[in-house]
Amino acid sequence: MKFSKKVLHNGLRVITIPMKDNPTVTVLVLVEAGSKYETKKVNGISHFLEHMCFKGTVKRPKAVDISKELDALGSQYNAFTAQEYTGYYAKSDAKHFKQIFDVVSDIYLNSTFPEQEMEKEKGVIIEEINMYEDMPARHVQDLMMKLLYGDTPAGWNIAGEKKNILNMKRDDFVKYKKEHYLPEATVLIVAGKITEKEVLQKVDKVFGLIPRGEKGKKIKVEEKQKRPEVLVNFKKTDQTHFVLGMRSYDLFNKKNIILAVLGGVLGGGMSSRLFVKLREEMGVGYYVRAYNDAYTDHGFFQISAGVNNKRIEEVVSVVLLECKKLRDEQVSREELNKVKECLIGNMKLSLESSDDIANFYGSQELLKKEIKNAEEKIKEIRKVTMGQIQSLAQEIFQNKNLNLALIGPFKEKTKFARILRF
């Protein structure tokens, strides 16, 4: 699929992906502003600001003015915050491109942060934090970040701490947005039944005159680990949710494609090794996943599952054994080819809609400042060898790299620390 890229004089990058056979269009704005750009005092402000951008603009003073206009177009719209970026998007029938572009750009550029709405939204944010804490399969991911990176931006919760949320003032949002919502740190992506000419006409008019600024920086992650580490969160649950994490590589490392295939071998489908072992043979859980989680300056390979409380120690031992097998023995050519085709097929299926396409291209440009299309990624997957997988498994599956975070009816971590060995 072809795309075009233009960089405006102020540094804003515009990515257009024409999809002539797709009846929809998606407008997505991504900006380098996430929890890793925050200080401890305002941890959570990236996510809170994302909420507040929907609470009114100069042109659309109330939240309902925004939602009503987009609902009337039959649009799907939302926003999201991660460690390294925030995104705002709307997707609709392609004939509504100009309208959704106007709304998304207005939200991004002209939000007013009304204080009355901010005070009400504090309650919404706190309930969102409560909601995720009540979802152990989701919350255990936060615990893994805390275990790996401690009291640093990479280890903080994206939603922030409740006390921070309650203490935030309107001036905090204005200051943070001024430091981070800058054209040189922003990518605007339009995907769907659209032409580059139509897109650039709108972009130049709305974004072209925005001045550059001095972008706030983030603290570089430092990896520090000498022995296996365990974090146990006591909760009366019907099953134990865990993440087994091993430090790996950042987003720019060429070994990531090998890690993707290795993840596929362990937990990339219903015929993967861990799915067959934990669900089909042992009958101890419903889900299991394995994949590499890469960021601009760090990364970790993770295996996660929710399993029978009484068999958690057995399960962790079995998972470690399966990892060890990849160190000791090469995967067969038949298994390798199956995993490759599974990854390729899943990638193609994930790129059927205009919003998925926009995210695929936009996230690459924002974080890596380069874009590879699906065909290029497929070629990389096909090149991965049996020897590369074994060599990489030997690199990352080491005791000193091991980390285990879990949520369940347990208070002591000693018994888990004892089994955390290859």
C-alpha positions in Angstrom: 0.0 0.0 0.0 1.4 3.4 -1.0 1.6 6.4 1.2 3.0 9.9 1.0 4.8 12.1 3.5 5.1 15.8 3.7 6.9 17.9 6.4 5.6 21.4 6.9 7.9 24.4 7.5 7.1 24.1 11.2 8.1 20.5 11.4 4.7 18.8 11.5 4.7 15.6 9.5 1.7 14.7 7.3 1.1 11.1 6.2 -1.5 10.3 3.7 -2.6 6.7 2.8 -5.1 6.6 -0.1 -7.4 3.6 0.0 -9.6 4.0 -3.0 -11.7 0.8 -2.3 -12.4 1.7 1.3 -15.6 3.7 2.0 -14.2 5.3 5.2 -11.7 7.8 6.2 -9.7 8.2 9.4 -8.1 11.4 10.7 -5.5 10.7 13.4 -3.2 13.1 15.3 -0.3 11.6 17.3 1.9 13.7 19.5 5.0 12.9 21.6 3.4 13.4 24.9 2.9 10.5 27.4 3.7 9.4 30.9 7.5 9.2 30.2 7.5 13.0 29.6 6.0 13.7 33.1 7.5 14.7 36.4 6.5 12.8 39.6 4.3 15.7 40.7 2.2 15.7 37.6 2.3 12.0 36.8 -1.0 11.3 35.0 -1.3 14.7 33.3 -0.8 13.4 29.8 -3.8 11.1 30.2 -5.9 13.7 32.1 -5.2 16.3 29.3 -6.4 13.8 26.7 -9.7 13.7 28.5 -9.9 17.5 28.9 -9.4 18.0 25.2 -12.9 16.7 24.6 -14.4 19.1 27.2 -14.7 22.1 24.9 -12.9 24.3 22.4 -13.3 27.9 21.4 -15.5 26.9 18.5 -17.3 24.1 20.4 -17.6 25.3 24.0 -19.1 22.2 25.5 -18.3 18.5 25.5 -21.7 17.8 24.0 -21.0 20.1 21.1 -18.2 17.9 20.1 -19.9 14.5 20.6 -23.2 15.7 19.0 -21.5 16.8 15.9 -19.5 13.6 15.5 -22.5 11.4 16.4 -24.5 13.1 13.7 -21.9 12.0 11.2 -22.1 8.4 12.3 -18.4 8.8 13.3 -16.4 6.6 15.6 -14.0 8.7 17.7 -11.8 8.5 20.7 -8.4 9.3 22.1 -5.7 7.3 23.9 -2.6 7.8 26.0 0.5 5.7 26.2 4.0 6.1 27.7 5.4 7.9 24.7 2.5 9.4 22.8 -1.1 10.6 22.9 -3.5 10.1 20.0 -6.8 11.7 18.9 -8.9 10.3 16.0 -12.2 10.2 14.2 -13.4 7.7 11.6 -16.4 8.2 9.3 -17.9 7.8 5.9 -15.3 9.3 3.5 -17.8 12.0 2.4 -17.5 13.5 5.9 -13.7 14.0 5.8 -13.7 17.8 6.0 -16.0 17.7 9.1 -14.1 15.2 11.1 -10.8 16.8 10.2 -12.2 20.1 11.5 -13.3 18.5 14.8 -10.1 16.5 15.4 -7.9 19.5 14.6 -10.0 21.7 16.8 -9.8 19.3 19.7 -6.0 19.1 19.4 -5.3 22.8 18.8 -8.0 24.8 20.6 -9.1 23.0 23.7 -10.0 25.5 26.5 -9.8 23.3 29.6 -12.8 24.7 31.5 -12.1 24.5 35.2 -15.6 23.4 36.1 -15.3 20.5 33.7 -11.9 19.7 35.0 -13.1 19.3 38.6 -15.9 16.9 37.4 -13.4 15.0 35.3 -11.2 14.3 38.2 -13.9 11.9 39.5 -14.1 10.2 36.1 -10.3 9.7 36.0 -10.2 8.3 39.5 -13.0 5.8 38.6 -11.1 4.8 35.5 -8.1 4.1 37.7 -10.4 2.0 40.0 -11.8 0.2 37.0 -8.3 -0.9 35.8 -7.3 -1.9 39.3 -10.4 -4.2 39.4 -9.2 -5.8 36.2 -6.2 -8.0 37.2 -5.4 -9.1 33.7 -4.9 -5.5 32.8 -3.5 -4.2 36.1 -0.7 -6.8 36.2 0.8 -5.1 33.2 1.2 -1.9 35.3 2.9 -3.9 38.0 5.4 -5.4 35.6 6.4 -1.8 34.5 6.8 -0.9 38.2 8.9 -4.0 38.8 11.1 -3.4 35.9 11.6 0.4 36.1 10.7 1.3 39.7 10.1 5.0 40.7 11.0 6.4 37.3 8.7 7.7 34.5 8.8 4.3 32.7 7.6 2.6 35.9 4.8 5.0 36.7 1.1 4.3 35.9 0.0 6.1 32.8 -3.2 7.2 34.5 -1.2 8.6 37.4 -1.8 8.6 41.2 -5.2 9.6 42.6 -3.6 12.3 44.8 -2.0 13.8 41.7 -5.3 13.9 39.8 -7.0 15.7 42.7 -4.3 18.3 43.0 -4.0 19.3 39.3 -4.9 22.8 38.3 -5.8 24.3 34.9 -2.4 26.0 34.7 -0.7 22.6 34.8 -2.5 21.6 31.6 -1.7 24.9 29.9 2.0 24.6 30.8 2.2 20.9 29.8 0.5 21.4 26.5 2.8 24.3 25.7 5.8 22.2 26.3 4.8 19.1 24.4 2.0 19.7 21.9 4.3 21.2 19.3 4.2 20.7 15.5 7.7 19.2 15.3 6.5 16.5 17.8 3.3 15.8 15.9 2.3 13.5 13.1 -1.1 13.9 11.3 -2.3 10.8 9.5 -5.2 10.5 7.1 -6.1 7.1 5.7 -9.0 6.1 3.5 -10.9 7.2 0.4 -9.0 10.4 0.1 -6.3 12.1 -2.0 -3.1 13.8 -0.8 -4.2 17.0 -2.5 -7.4 17.1 -0.4 -5.5 16.4 2.8 -2.8 19.0 2.2 -5.3 21.7 1.4 -6.8 21.3 4.9 -3.6 20.7 6.7 -1.8 23.8 5.3 -4.7 26.0 6.2 -5.2 24.7 9.8 -1.7 23.6 10.9 0.7 25.5 8.6 1.1 28.6 10.7 1.5 27.0 14.1 4.9 28.1 15.5 7.6 25.7 16.6 8.5 25.6 20.3 11.0 24.1 22.7 10.0 20.5 23.2 10.1 19.0 26.7 12.4 16.0 26.9 12.0 12.6 28.6 14.4 10.9 30.9 16.3 8.1 29.3 15.6 4.6 30.8 18.5 2.9 32.5 18.4 -0.9 32.8 19.5 -2.1 36.2 19.1 -5.7 37.2 21.5 -8.3 38.6 19.1 -11.1 39.8 15.5 -12.3 39.3 12.9 -10.0 40.8 9.3 -10.7 42.0 6.4 -8.4 42.8 3.3 -9.9 44.4 0.0 -8.0 44.7 -2.4 -9.6 47.1 -6.0 -9.7 45.9 -8.8 -12.2 46.5 -9.2 -13.4 43.0 -10.6 -16.6 41.4 -7.5 -17.0 39.4 -3.9 -15.7 39.4 -2.8 -13.3 36.7 0.9 -13.1 36.0 3.4 -11.6 33.7 6.8 -13.2 33.3 9.1 -10.5 31.8 12.7 -10.6 30.4 14.6 -7.5 29.5 15.2 -7.3 25.7 15.7 -4.5 23.2 14.4 -1.1 22.2 12.3 -0.3 19.2 15.2 0.3 16.9 17.0 -3.0 17.4 17.0 -5.3 14.4 16.4 -8.3 16.6 12.8 -7.3 17.3 11.6 -9.1 14.2 13.2 -12.3 15.6 11.6 -11.7 18.9 8.2 -11.4 17.2 8.7 -14.9 15.7 9.9 -16.2 19.0 6.8 -14.8 20.6 4.7 -16.5 18.0 6.3 -19.9 18.8 5.5 -19.6 22.5 2.2 -17.8 22.5 1.1 -16.7 19.1 -2.0 -18.7 18.4 -4.1 -21.7 19.6 -1.4 -24.1 18.3 1.5 -22.3 20.0 3.5 -24.1 22.6 2.2 -22.4 25.7 -1.4 -22.4 24.6 -1.3 -26.2 23.9 0.6 -26.8 27.2 -1.4 -24.6 29.6 -4.9 -24.9 28.1 -5.1 -28.1 26.1 -2.8 -30.4 28.2 -2.9 -28.9 31.7 -6.3 -27.3 31.7 -5.1 -24.5 34.0 -6.1 -21.3 32.2 -8.1 -19.7 29.4 -5.6 -17.2 27.9 -1.9 -17.0 27.4 0.1 -14.5 25.4 3.8 -14.0 24.5 5.3 -11.0 22.7 8.0 -8.3 22.8 7.0 -4.9 24.2 9.4 -2.3 22.7 9.8 1.4 23.4 12.2 4.0 22.0 14.9 3.4 24.7 14.0 0.0 26.3 12.0 -3.2 25.9 11.0 -6.4 27.5 9.7 -9.8 26.3 6.7 -10.9 28.2 4.6 -14.0 28.8 1.2 -13.4 30.5 -1.6 -15.7 31.5 -4.5 -16.1 34.0 -4.4 -19.5 35.7 -5.7 -21.7 38.5 -4.7 -20.3 41.9 -3.6 -23.6 43.2 -1.3 -24.4 40.3 0.4 -21.1 39.7 3.8 -22.3 40.9 3.5 -25.3 38.6 2.5 -23.1 35.7 5.5 -20.7 36.1 7.8 -23.6 36.2 6.3 -25.1 33.0 6.6 -21.7 31.3 10.2 -21.4 32.2 10.9 -24.9 31.0 9.3 -24.1 27.6 11.6 -21.0 27.3 14.6 -23.2 28.2 13.7 -25.6 25.4 14.1 -22.8 23.0 17.6 -22.1 24.3 18.5 -25.8 24.1 16.9 -26.9 20.9 16.1 -25.3 17.5 12.5 -25.1 16.4 11.7 -27.3 13.5 11.4 -25.9 10.0 7.7 -26.9 9.9 6.9 -25.1 13.1 8.9 -22.0 12.1 7.0 -21.8 8.8 3.6 -22.2 10.5 4.4 -19.4 12.9 5.6 -17.1 10.2 2.4 -17.6 8.2 0.4 -17.0 11.3 2.1 -13.7 12.0 1.8 -12.6 8.4 -1.8 -13.5 8.2 -2.7 -11.8 11.4 -0.9 -8.6 10.3 -2.8 -8.5 7.1 -6.1 -9.0 9.0 -5.2 -6.2 11.3 -4.8 -3.8 8.4 -8.2 -4.0 6.8 -9.7 -0.8 8.1 -8.7 2.9 7.7 -8.1 3.5 11.5 -5.8 0.4 11.8 -3.9 1.6 8.7 -3.6 5.1 10.2 -2.2 3.7 13.4 0.2 1.3 11.6 1.8 4.1 9.6 1.5 6.9 12.1 3.1 5.1 15.1 6.1 4.1 13.1 6.6 7.7 11.9 6.1 9.3 15.3 8.4 6.9 17.2 11.0 5.8 14.6 10.7 8.6 12.0 10.7 5.9 9.3 7.9 3.8 7.9 8.0 0.2 6.6 4.9 -1.0 4.8 3.4 -4.4 5.3 5.3 -6.0 2.4 8.6 -4.9 3.8 7.7 -6.3 7.3 6.6 -9.6 5.7 10.0 -10.0 4.0 11.7 -9.5 7.3 9.6 -12.2 9.0 10.3 -14.7 6.2 14.1 -14.1 6.6 14.1 -15.2 10.3 16.0 -18.5 10.7 15.9 -21.4 13.2 19.4 -20.5 14.4 18.5 -16.9 15.0 15.6 -17.9 17.2 17.8 -20.2 19.3 20.6 -17.6 19.6 18.2 -14.9 20.7 16.5 -17.2 23.2 20.0 -17.9 24.7 20.6 -14.1 25.0 17.4 -13.1 26.8 16.3 -16.2 28.7 18.8 -15.8 31.4 18.2 -15.8 35.2 19.5 -12.2 35.7 16.8 -11.0 33.2 13.9 -12.7 34.9 11.0 -10.7 36.4 7.6 -12.0 37.7 4.6 -9.8 38.6 1.4 -11.4 39.7 -2.0 -10.6 41.2 -3.7 -13.2 43.3 -4.5 -14.5 46.8 -0.8 -14.5 47.9 1.2 -12.3 50.3 4.6 -13.8 50.3 6.9 -13.7 47.3 9.6 -16.1 48.6 8.1 -19.3 47.1 7.9 -17.6 43.7 11.5 -16.3 44.0 12.6 -19.9 44.6 11.3 -21.2 41.3 12.3 -18.2 39.2 15.2 -20.0 37.6 15.9 -21.6 34.2 
